[in-house]
Amino acid sequence: MPGPLQGIRILDLSRVLAAPWCVQNLGDLGADVIKIERPDSGDESRHWGPPWLADADGTPTRESAYFLSANRNKRSVAIDISKPEGQRLIHRLAGQSDICVENFKVGDLARYGLDYASLSTINPRLIYCSITGFGQDGPCAKQPGYDYLFQGMAGLMSVTGERDELPGGGPQRFGLPIVDLFTGMYATVSILAALHHRDTSAEGQHIDVSLFGAALAMSSGVLSNYFNSGKVPKRTGNASPNITPYGVYPCLDGQMIVASANQPQFEALCGALGKPEWKSDQRFRDNAARMEHQEELHALFSAVLRTRPRTDWEEIFSKVGVPAGPINDYAQAIAHPQAKHLGSKLRLPHTLGVMAAGVANPMRFSATPVEYRRAPPLLGEHTREVLVERLGLTAAELVRLEAARVITCAAKAAPPRAGEG
């Protein structure tokens, strides 16, 4: 079965991560994505390596792993939007599109007639999503920004890391660009909602999603603590600010996570540890009491857990329904039996003649599954294909536009070697 967004056409004017991540989601759901890139350099994340995709001989190419992570199921068309003829090509593509996604600085695309006001005149049904650092208006709207900046500005780093008074204490960034990823997901949801609205009204609209706003929204739980207590949240390391026992504990041969989130799980945990008396200890009678005595409880639990290896405790806790497990690195995580069952590692045939690895989309549909039709493209790989298919350009027109440096067309490479995969 085709994906749920089959027939939806997307004009992708985005680059780097937040917006491309959004569009990749829509491409996985079956949408036909045309990614517009600068003819000379393309999406700047193409150059954010190493690591690079290796060619059939094992030699690193100039296709960055970063770019590969957010650009599958897209066709790359290299058009110079600074040139009037390039702008006219984009206008014609926009007239045929359902959705346009861009993440230029506020006002930049108006110079080229590619802003919402201009494109909605051409296509009133167009859903136009702008993803920026601070949003389309407000005192900081024209300022640029990347994920790292918003991890700091929006407070995320103030609650990430070990407590100041402990060794290694201080603010830490997340180990991945979490604000970009959350922003991309908020944009995905927004676009799908706008599609539903268009189905009932026949009207497109402009969607404004910002990294700063997304970073604050994803902090809802921590901000709720602040709103209701008046206390500014602090770093708690691996301990939860709201639940205990819920954290990292030492075992005989390493560390493990124990995540007991309710009273029945706490009581089952006490039994599994051979300490049923802790269930009736007034210090630990409920979660509120346990939070008051969090360090005492952690010390007691640690003393017992240190007596056996982690795998023993995992088996014991699994039998009584207490969530617990290891702190895996990514090699261990992707090799986990459940990850293999979910098919979490993809391998798609790349134009360079090798298989490009990626991570599967976690959305699983019973009737309209996600699709993996294309590996991330080379710069300008589909320029000819799209301009002929969509706009009916002739071979002579393509030659003239390429000679005028309005477009570039990538040379085709060999398909993957037989047996590779």
N, C-alpha and C positions, 0 to 999 in steps of 0.2 A: 504494500500500500504506500502511496505517496505521503510525504509529511503534511502536517495540518496547515502549513502556510503555502502549499503548492499554488502557483499562480500569482503570488504576491511578488512584486518587483521592487527592489531596493536600490536606490542610488546612494552609494556610500562615499561620502566626502571626508572620511575620518582617518586618523592615524594614531599611532602609539598604542594605547591599551584600552581605556575605559569605553570609548565609542566602538573601536573594532571588536571588543569583547561582546558588546551588545549585539552588533551586527552578526557576529559569528553564531550567536544563539539563534537568531532569526534564520540564518542560513541553514543551520542544523535542522530547523523546523520545516524546511522545504522551500524557503523563499529563494528567488533568483537574485543574487547580489552582484552588482557591478561596482567594483572598487576603483575610484578615480585616484590616480597617483601622479605626482610630479614626474615629467619625462626624464629628468636628469638623475634624480636620486630616489624618488618614491617615498613611501612611508619611512620616516626617520628610524623607526624601530628595526628596519631591515639591516641597519648598520650597528645595532647594539649587540655586538658579540666580542669575544667568544662567549659560549660555544656556537659553532656553525654546523649546519647540515653537511655531512660528508658525502662526496660523490661516490660513484661505483668503485673507484680505486682506493677509497678511504681518505682521500685528500679533502681537507675542509674547503667548502665553497664560500661564497659571500652571502648565503641565505642564513640569517641568524635564527637561533632557537627561539629567541624572543618573538620575532615576527611569526614564526611557525605556530606559536601557541595561540594566536588569536585571529587567524586569517584563512582558515579552511572554508570550503564551500563558497568561495568568492572568485569572480573573474576580474583580473587586473586590466584596466584600460588607462594608458598613460596619455594624459591630455594636459596641456599648459593652459591653466585657467586664467592666466594673466593676459592672454591674447584674445581678441574679439572672436576669432573663429573658434577657439577653444570654448569660449563661453557659449557660443551658439550651439555647439555640439552638446554641452551640458544641458542647455535649455530644452533641446529636443529630447534628450534622455529623461529629463524631469517630467516632461509632458506625458511620458509613457509609464511613469513610476507611481507606486502607491506610497512609498516611504522614502524620505531623504534623511540621512543622519550626518551631522557634521560636528566638529569640535574645534573650529577656528576661534580665535579671540573675538570678543564681541565687536561687531561692526565690520570685521575684515571682509566678509563675503559680499557685503553691500557694494563694495568697490567694483565687484565683478558682475553685479546683477544676479548673484547666486544666493541671496538672503531669502528669508521666508516671504517677505513682501513681494519680491520679484517673482519667485517660482510659484507662489500660490496664485498669482495672476494668470500664469500659464496653465496651471493645473489646480483648480479650487479644491479638488479631492485629495490633494497631497498632504500627507502627515509628515511634518518637518520637525525633527528632534535635534535640538542644540544642546551639546554637552560642553560645559565650560567649568573653569575653576570656581567662580563665585556666582554664576547666574547672569542673566541678561540685564539686570538693573541693580541699583544699590551702590553704596560708596566704593565698593571694591570691584565692581563688575568688569572694568577694563584691565584689571591686573591678571597676569598669567599665573599659573601654578601647576605643580605636579603632585602626585600621590604623597610623597614624603613630606612636603610642606603641610598638607592637610592632616596628616597623622599628628603633626605637632600642633597646628593652629586649632584644630577641632577637639583637642583634649585626649586623643587616643593614647599618645605616648605618656601622658601623665598617669595612666593606670596600667601601663605595660612595662614589665620589668620587675626586678627585685626591690624590696623596700630599701630606702636610702641608708638605713642604719646597718644593713647587712652587707657582707662582702659581695661585690659586683652590683651593688644597688645603684639605681638611677634610671632615667627614662630610656626606653628602647623602642625602636621601630618594629613593627610586625615583620616577620621574616618573608613576607610577600606583599605585593602592592594591593592591600586589601581595600583601600578607598577606591581605587580604580575599578576593581572587580565589583564591589557593591554598587558603585555608580552605574556601571554597565548593566547590572541586573535591574536596578530601579528604572533605567531607560528602557530596557526590554519590556518590563511590565507596563510602563507608560504607553509605549507604542502599541502593545496588544490591546490595551484599554481604548486607545484612540481608534484603532481599527474597528472595534465593536461599535463605538459611537458613530463612525462613518457608515457602518452597515445600516444603522437606523436613521441617520440624518442626511447621508450623502455629502457630509461636510468634512474637509480636512481641518487640521489645526496645528498650531505651533506648540511644541513641548519644550520646556526649559528645565534641564536637570543639571545640578551643579555638584562638583566634588565636595565642596564645603557643606552644602546641605545634606548630601548623602552621608558624610562622615558624622554629622550630628545625629541624623536619623538612626544610623546603625548603632549609636550609643544610647539608644532609648532606655535600656535597663539601668545603665550607670547614671544617666541624667535623672531618671526617676528617683534613684536613691538620693541624689542631691536635692531635687525639688521637694522631697518629702522629709528630709532630715535637716537640711540647711548645712550639712557637712560636705565640704569639697572632697570627692573621692580621691583616694590615694592608691599607690601601687601596693599590691598584696602578693606579688610574686606568683607562686603556683597555688596559693590558697584563694578560695572564693570569698568575696566580700559579703555573701549572703547565705551560703550553705556550708555545712560541715557535718561529717567528714567528706571532703570533696577536694582532692588534690593529689599531690605526688608523695609517695611514701617509699621508704627504703626496704628492700628485701635482702635476703642473704647474698644474692648474686647481682644486685642492681636495683633499679627503681621501677615502680609501677604506678599507674593512676587508679585510684579508687574513687568512684563517683556515686556516692549514696545520697540521693536527692529527696527522700521522704522517710517517714517514720518506720513503715514496715521494712524498708531496705536497711535502715540503721539497726533495727532489732535483729534482722537476719544476719547482718554483718557481725554483730556482737556474738551471736551463737556460733558462727563460722570461725571466729577467732578463739572460741573456747572461753569467752568472757560474758556469759549471760547476765551476770550481776550488773554490768554497765547499763543494761536496759532500764533498771530501776534506780540507778544513781541519779540523785536530784540535779547534779551538775549537767547531766546529759538527757534530762527527761523529754525535752523537745528541741527543735532546731534553735529557737531563740536562746535557750539555756546553753546549748552546745556552742553557739557563737560567742557567748560570754566567756566560755572556758575553752576556746578553740585551741590554744597552744597546749594546754594540759591534755586534751583529747588526742592531739596529734602526737604528742610524746608517748602516750600510752599505746596507741595503735602502732607506732613505729617500733616500739620495743618488742611487740609480738610478731609483727611482720618480718623483722630482721631474722627470725629464727628459721625461716624456710625460703627456698628459692621461689622466684616469681611464678614459674609455670605451675608450681603446686598451688599457690594462692589463686591463680587464675582459674584452675579447675575447681577448687573449693568454692570460690565466689560464684562461678557460673551455675553450680548446682543449686545455690540458694537464691539466685536471681539478683545478685548484686553486680552492677556494671563495673568491670575492672579490666585493665589491659596494659600493654607495654607502651613505651614511648618509642615508636619506630622512626627510623630515618626513611627517606623516600624510596630507597631501594627495597627496604623491607615492606613498606606500605603497598607498593605496586605489585609486590610478589605475594601479598596476603591472599589466601584462598578465596575470600569474598571478593577482592578486587579482580581476581581472575574470573570468577563466576560472572561478575558484572561486565566483563569485557572492557575494563577500564583503560587498557593500553590499546591504542589504535595504530595501524600501519597503513598509510595511504600511498598509492603510487605517485611519485613526484615527477615533474617534467624533466628533471635532471637525470632520470634513469635509476633512481633508488627509491626505497620505501621510506617515507617520512613518518616518524613516530609522533603520536599525540595522545591526548587524554580524552576519553569518551565524554559525551554530554550525559549528565546524570538523569535527565528527564526521560522517563520510560512510559510510552503510550501503548495501550492495548490494541488500538485500531490504526493509529497513524504514527508509526515510529519515526524517530529522528533519522536523518539521512546523512551519510558521509560520501558525498559525490565527488569532491575535489580536494586534493591537497592544496595547501597555501600556494598561490601562484607566483611565478616570476614577474618581475616588473614589466608591465606592458604585454604580458603573455597573450591576452585576449583582445588586444586593441582592434586588430583586423576583424576578428570573429564578431565582436559586438557591434562595431560600426557598420558592418555589412548586414548582420542579422536584424539589428534594431532600426538602423537609420537608412539602410539601403544604399550606402556609399559604394561607388564603383572603384575598381582597382586604380584607375587613373586619379580619382579624388584622394585615395589613400596615399598614393605616391606623392602627390602635390602637397598634402598636409604634412607628411613626414619630412619632405624636403624643406618646408617652411618651419620645421621644428614645432609645429602645433601638437603633433602626436609622435609617439615612438612605438614601434612594434618589436617585441622580443622574438628572437629566432627560436624555432622549435627545437627541442632536444629529444633524445631517444627515449622510448618508454622503458620501464624497469626491465632488467634482465630476467629471463625466465628462471623460475626457481627462487627468486628473491622474495622475502616477505617475513 
